[in-house]
């Protein structure tokens, strides 16, 4: 963007901030005008920048874990340049930041482009993260295209990162000083976002296959209730489905609270028919895609289904196809029962 165009754009923004309308058509891109209007309706202060901060985000969830090798590789390739790479979740909250140059790091700290802060458009106005989120498509925002005065010294390109199921998982953003902005930023952001999606797809498919195999193996050796839990679905054998809905939720919630470790552990829970011991096994170990939970009754009064025969659940609904997950297993517990419902306490990791 040359100095003359930059000046015209700055005057158009000032006119919009003062009067709520763009006075020079053709100077401001339509998608930027749309973002300015959303920012104005959201009550964003054009002169100040007050961003909400959350300390308890899932900084070690699936999205961040899958993105780290991509972020590290891109940061290494950009070393020595005044460029930052930022990853946010689907709400625009910063999970990861890579910036090598000291002066840029200080300037980004000054505008709170740092882990824990939200760059959603409703808080920060027009920017590469928030505007990409609103449009669910790549966004490049340079200098005075930012709604907030505090951001006009920067240029940022954001690209959506989608999970294996196609839902928006977060934004990959490349940020630099506006004097150094170029079209390569957009390409870098989109390529990195695609690379993160590839890692998520590969790990997600492998993890789900291992989780299903562990679930079937556990069902084959026990008549106790068995559940397999991920962020997006719950698998249950016949005995587990015989538990009341409240008991199933109680087991799932306890497993979500206790299942973030890399090793198997046991816990106790009080169910409607009495106390039970939970054997909680993360799968795969180290970077679990989910957990398998066996419910072991502490007394015989706990109602079990299928006493005469090994548990054989029925198919309820099938999640989106995962490579290899649909192969017919040799285990007598096929098919599995699947429920696509969010798991309390386990969702939001990606």
Residue pairs with C-beta under 8 A, 6 or more apart in sequence:
1 9
1 142
1 143
1 178
1 181
5 27
6 143
6 144
8 24
8 27
9 27
9 28
9 143
9 144
9 145
10 143
10 144
10 152
11 24
12 22
12 23
12 24
12 27
12 28
13 28
13 36
13 144
13 145
13 147
15 21
15 22
15 23
15 24
16 22
16 33
16 36
16 40
17 46
17 147
20 40
22 28
22 33
22 36
28 36
28 145
29 145
31 131
31 135
31 139
32 126
32 141
32 145
35 121
35 125
35 126
35 130
35 131
35 134
35 141
35 147
36 125
36 126
36 147
38 121
38 122
38 134
39 46
39 121
39 122
39 125
39 126
39 147
40 147
42 121
42 122
42 123
42 125
44 121
44 122
44 123
44 124
44 125
44 147
44 148
45 148
46 125
46 147
46 148
46 149
47 148
47 149
47 150
48 148
48 150
49 111
49 112
49 124
49 148
49 150
49 151
50 123
51 112
51 117
51 118
51 119
51 123
51 124
52 117
52 118
52 123
53 112
53 116
53 117
53 118
54 93
54 116
54 118
55 116
57 89
57 93
57 95
57 115
57 116
58 64
58 89
58 95
58 348
58 349
58 350
59 95
59 96
59 115
61 95
61 348
61 349
61 350
62 200
62 203
62 204
62 231
62 349
62 350
63 87
63 89
63 95
63 161
63 163
63 169
63 170
63 196
63 200
63 349
63 350
64 87
64 95
64 96
65 287
66 196
66 199
66 200
66 203
67 87
67 95
67 96
67 161
67 170
67 172
67 196
67 199
68 96
69 199
70 192
70 195
70 196
70 199
71 85
71 87
71 96
71 98
71 192
72 98
74 85
74 98
74 188
74 192
75 85
75 98
75 99
75 100
78 85
78 100
79 100
80 100
80 101
81 100
81 101
81 176
82 101
82 103
82 104
82 176
82 177
82 180
83 99
83 101
83 104
83 174
83 175
83 176
83 180
84 97
84 98
84 99
84 104
84 105
84 108
84 113
84 174
84 175
84 176
85 97
85 98
85 99
85 172
85 173
85 174
85 175
85 192
86 94
86 96
86 97
86 98
86 113
86 129
86 172
86 173
86 174
86 175
87 94
87 95
87 96
87 97
87 161
87 170
87 171
87 172
87 173
87 196
88 94
88 95
88 119
88 129
88 170
88 171
88 173
89 95
89 169
89 170
89 350
90 133
90 167
90 168
90 169
90 170
91 118
91 120
91 133
92 118
92 119
92 120
92 121
92 123
92 124
92 129
92 130
92 133
92 171
93 116
93 117
93 118
93 119
93 120
94 113
94 114
94 115
94 116
94 117
94 118
94 119
95 115
95 170
96 115
97 108
97 113
97 114
97 115
99 105
99 108
104 176
104 177
107 153
107 154
107 177
108 114
108 175
111 150
111 151
111 154
113 119
113 175
118 124
119 127
119 129
119 130
119 173
120 129
120 130
120 133
121 127
121 130
121 131
121 133
121 134
122 130
123 130
124 130
124 148
124 151
125 146
125 147
125 148
125 151
126 141
126 145
126 146
126 147
126 148
127 141
127 146
127 147
127 148
127 151
127 156
127 158
128 139
128 140
128 141
128 156
128 157
128 158
128 171
128 173
128 174
128 175
128 189
129 156
129 158
129 171
129 173
131 139
131 141
131 158
132 138
132 139
132 158
132 159
132 160
132 171
132 173
133 158
133 160
133 168
133 171
136 160
136 168
137 160
138 157
138 158
138 159
138 160
138 186
138 189
138 190
139 157
139 158
140 155
140 156
140 157
140 183
140 185
140 186
141 155
141 156
141 157
142 155
142 178
142 181
143 152
143 153
143 154
143 155
143 178
143 181
144 152
146 152
146 154
152 178
153 177
153 178
154 175
154 176
154 177
154 178
155 175
155 176
155 177
155 178
155 180
155 181
155 185
156 173
156 174
156 175
156 176
156 185
157 173
157 174
157 175
157 185
157 186
157 188
157 189
158 171
158 172
158 173
158 174
158 189
159 171
159 172
159 173
159 186
159 189
159 190
159 192
159 193
160 168
160 170
160 171
160 193
161 168
161 169
161 170
161 171
161 172
161 193
161 196
161 197
161 200
162 168
162 169
162 197
163 169
163 197
163 200
163 204
163 350
164 200
164 201
164 204
164 205
164 320
164 322
165 232
165 319
165 320
166 320
169 200
169 350
170 350
171 193
172 189
172 192
172 193
172 196
173 189
174 185
174 188
174 189
174 192
176 185
200 350
203 287
203 289
204 289
204 322
205 322
205 323
205 324
205 325
206 284
206 289
207 283
207 284
207 287
207 288
207 289
207 290
208 230
208 289
208 290
208 322
208 325
209 322
209 324
209 325
210 283
210 284
210 289
211 228
211 230
211 283
211 284
211 289
211 290
211 292
212 228
212 235
212 325
212 336
213 329
214 228
214 281
214 283
214 292
215 226
215 228
215 235
215 292
215 336
216 329
216 331
216 333
216 334
216 336
217 331
218 226
218 281
218 292
218 294
219 226
219 237
219 310
219 311
219 313
219 331
219 333
220 310
220 331
220 332
220 333
222 294
223 239
223 304
223 306
223 307
223 310
223 311
224 239
224 294
224 295
224 296
224 297
224 304
225 236
225 237
225 239
225 240
225 242
225 243
225 251
225 294
225 295
225 304
226 236
226 237
226 239
226 240
226 292
226 293
226 294
226 295
226 311
227 234
227 235
227 236
227 237
227 240
227 248
227 251
227 252
227 255
227 292
227 293
227 295
228 234
228 235
228 236
228 283
228 290
228 291
228 292
228 293
228 336
229 235
229 252
229 255
229 256
229 259
229 290
229 291
229 292
229 293
229 343
229 346
230 289
230 290
230 343
230 346
231 290
231 342
231 343
231 346
231 347
231 348
231 349
231 350
232 319
232 340
232 342
232 343
232 347
233 319
233 338
233 339
233 340
233 341
234 248
234 252
234 338
234 339
234 341
234 343
235 336
235 337
235 338
235 339
236 248
236 313
236 336
236 337
236 339
237 306
237 311
237 312
237 313
237 333
237 336
237 337
238 305
238 306
238 311
238 312
238 313
238 314
238 337
239 295
239 304
239 305
239 306
239 311
240 248
240 251
240 295
240 313
241 248
241 305
241 313
241 337
242 303
242 304
242 305
243 251
243 271
243 295
243 303
244 272
246 272
247 271
247 272
249 344
250 269
250 271
251 269
251 271
251 278
251 293
251 295
252 293
252 343
252 344
252 346
253 344
253 345
254 267
254 269
254 278
255 278
255 280
255 291
255 293
255 346
256 343
256 344
256 345
256 346
257 345
258 265
258 267
258 278
258 280
259 280
259 282
259 288
259 290
259 291
259 293
259 346
260 282
260 288
261 282
262 282
262 285
262 286
262 288
263 282
263 285
264 279
264 280
264 281
264 282
265 280
266 277
266 278
266 279
266 280
267 277
267 278
267 280
268 275
268 276
268 277
268 278
268 298
269 275
269 276
269 278
270 276
271 295
271 302
273 297
273 301
273 302
273 303
274 297
274 298
274 299
274 301
274 302
275 298
275 299
276 295
276 296
276 297
276 298
276 302
277 295
277 296
277 298
278 293
278 294
278 295
278 296
279 293
279 294
279 296
280 291
280 292
280 293
281 291
281 292
281 293
281 294
282 288
282 290
282 291
283 289
283 290
283 291
283 292
295 302
297 304
305 311
306 312
310 332
310 333
311 333
312 332
312 333
313 333
313 335
313 336
313 337
314 335
314 337
315 335
315 336
315 337
315 338
316 337
316 338
316 339
317 338
317 339
317 340
318 338
319 338
319 340
328 334
